[in-house]
Amino acid sequence: MKYLGEKSVSSFFSKLLAVLWYVVLVFSIIGFFILIILIVITSIELPVFAEAAAKLKDPDWDKFKNIPLFFKILIAPYCAVLVVFVLRIMKSAQAIFSNFAKNIVFDKNNVEKIAKTGKMMIVLSIMTFNLSTFLVSVILLIVCEIFKNGTALQEEHDLTV
């Protein structure tokens, strides 16, 4: 099994992330419209919606209905910012794997992209209160330092040869 180059694991992940980026984008747009519809439905007391809402006996639905309108409106931009961060992280990871598929491993651009991805993941983990994402991002920043040292060694090797 090859990890770098054409027809490798890196090439597969590069293509997979390119496709998943569009899937996440489409589902995020659909989810955003559904969220807006739910906010409108729970904020406007129309008889049609009241009958449909009465049939729902889900405790989460009751909690959502009781959230003040101001906080419901804040949910939409919060979700939009999260989606933007996820899409940027996916695009950055796709670019890194694309470089790996081209056998470009120890390169300054990869170091910068890995560092940027790690920092974006730290922000995302803070916004979502997700400890595992935070730990992965710290490990990614450690890997970034390893790549930085490897890049320096690669440059020395290239100058020597």
C-alpha positions as CSV (number, residue, x, y, z in Angstrom):
1,M,0.0,0.0,0.0
2,K,1.4,3.4,-1.0
3,Y,0.9,6.4,1.2
4,L,2.4,9.0,-1.2
5,G,2.1,9.6,-4.9
6,E,-0.5,8.7,-7.5
7,K,-2.9,5.9,-6.7
8,S,-2.1,6.1,-3.0
9,V,-3.9,6.7,0.3
10,S,-3.1,10.4,0.0
11,S,-4.6,10.6,-3.5
12,F,-7.7,8.8,-2.3
13,F,-8.2,11.2,0.7
14,S,-7.6,14.2,-1.5
15,K,-10.3,13.1,-3.9
16,L,-12.6,12.0,-1.1
17,L,-12.3,15.4,0.7
18,A,-12.9,17.2,-2.6
19,V,-16.2,15.4,-2.9
20,L,-17.2,15.6,0.7
21,W,-16.6,19.4,0.7
22,Y,-19.5,19.7,-1.8
23,V,-21.6,17.3,0.2
24,V,-21.1,19.2,3.4
25,L,-21.8,22.5,1.6
26,V,-25.1,21.2,0.1
27,F,-26.3,19.7,3.4
28,S,-25.3,22.8,5.3
29,I,-27.4,25.0,2.9
30,I,-30.4,22.7,3.3
31,G,-29.9,22.6,7.0
32,F,-29.7,26.4,7.2
33,F,-33.0,26.7,5.4
34,I,-34.6,24.1,7.6
35,L,-33.3,26.0,10.7
36,I,-34.8,29.3,9.3
37,I,-38.1,27.5,8.7
38,L,-38.1,26.1,12.2
39,I,-37.4,29.6,13.7
40,V,-40.3,31.1,11.7
41,I,-42.6,28.2,12.6
42,T,-41.9,28.5,16.3
43,S,-42.1,32.3,16.3
44,I,-45.3,32.9,14.4
45,E,-48.4,31.4,15.9
46,L,-50.3,30.2,12.9
47,P,-53.1,27.6,13.4
48,V,-51.7,25.2,10.7
49,F,-48.3,25.1,12.5
50,A,-49.9,24.9,15.9
51,E,-51.8,21.7,14.9
52,A,-48.6,20.1,13.5
53,A,-46.6,21.2,16.6
54,A,-49.2,19.8,18.9
55,K,-48.7,16.3,17.3
56,L,-45.0,16.5,18.1
57,K,-44.5,15.2,21.6
58,D,-40.7,15.4,21.6
59,P,-39.2,17.1,24.6
60,D,-36.4,18.6,22.5
61,W,-39.1,20.3,20.3
62,D,-40.7,21.7,23.4
63,K,-37.4,23.1,24.6
64,F,-36.7,24.6,21.2
65,K,-40.2,26.3,21.1
66,N,-39.5,27.8,24.5
67,I,-36.2,29.4,23.6
68,P,-36.5,33.2,23.3
69,L,-36.6,34.5,19.7
70,F,-33.3,36.5,20.1
71,F,-31.4,33.3,21.0
72,K,-33.1,31.4,18.1
73,I,-31.9,34.0,15.7
74,L,-28.3,33.7,17.1
75,I,-28.3,30.0,16.3
76,A,-28.2,30.6,12.5
77,P,-25.0,32.8,12.4
78,Y,-23.3,30.4,14.9
79,C,-24.1,27.4,12.7
80,A,-22.9,29.4,9.6
81,V,-19.6,30.2,11.2
82,L,-19.1,26.5,12.2
83,V,-19.8,25.4,8.7
84,V,-17.4,27.9,7.3
85,F,-14.7,26.6,9.6
86,V,-15.4,23.0,8.7
87,L,-15.3,23.8,5.0
88,R,-12.0,25.7,5.3
89,I,-10.5,22.8,7.4
90,M,-11.6,20.3,4.8
91,K,-10.3,22.4,1.9
92,S,-6.9,22.8,3.7
93,A,-6.7,19.1,4.4
94,Q,-7.6,18.4,0.8
95,A,-4.7,20.6,-0.4
96,I,-2.3,18.9,2.0
97,F,-3.3,15.4,0.7
98,S,-3.1,16.7,-2.8
99,N,0.5,17.7,-2.3
100,F,1.2,14.4,-0.7
101,A,-0.3,12.7,-3.8
102,K,2.2,14.7,-5.9
103,N,5.0,13.5,-3.7
104,I,5.5,17.0,-2.3
105,V,5.9,16.2,1.4
106,F,8.5,18.4,3.1
107,D,7.6,21.7,1.7
108,K,7.1,25.1,3.3
109,N,3.6,25.3,1.9
110,N,2.6,22.1,3.6
111,V,4.0,23.3,6.9
112,E,2.0,26.5,6.6
113,K,-1.2,24.6,5.6
114,I,-0.8,22.1,8.5
115,A,-0.3,25.0,11.0
116,K,-3.3,26.9,9.6
117,T,-5.4,23.8,9.8
118,G,-4.3,23.1,13.4
119,K,-5.1,26.6,14.4
120,M,-8.5,26.6,12.7
121,M,-9.3,23.3,14.5
122,I,-8.4,24.8,17.8
123,V,-10.9,27.6,17.2
124,L,-13.5,25.1,16.1
125,S,-12.9,23.0,19.2
126,I,-13.4,26.0,21.4
127,M,-16.6,27.0,19.6
128,T,-18.1,23.5,19.9
129,F,-16.6,22.7,23.3
130,N,-15.1,19.5,21.9
131,L,-12.1,18.3,23.8
132,S,-11.2,15.5,21.3
133,T,-11.0,18.0,18.4
134,F,-8.8,20.2,20.6
135,L,-6.4,17.3,21.3
136,V,-6.3,16.3,17.6
137,S,-5.4,19.9,16.7
138,V,-2.6,20.0,19.3
139,I,-1.2,16.8,17.9
140,L,-1.5,18.3,14.4
141,L,0.5,21.3,15.6
142,I,3.2,18.9,16.9
143,V,3.2,17.2,13.5
144,C,3.6,20.6,12.0
145,E,6.8,21.2,13.9
146,I,8.1,17.8,12.8
147,F,7.3,18.8,9.2
148,K,9.0,22.1,9.7
149,N,12.2,20.2,10.8
150,G,11.8,17.8,8.0
151,T,11.5,20.7,5.5
152,A,14.7,22.2,6.8
153,L,16.5,18.9,6.5
154,Q,15.1,18.4,2.9
155,E,16.3,21.9,1.9
156,E,19.8,21.1,3.3
157,H,19.8,17.8,1.5
158,D,18.7,19.5,-1.8
159,L,21.5,22.1,-1.5
160,T,24.1,19.4,-0.7
161,V,23.2,17.2,-3.7
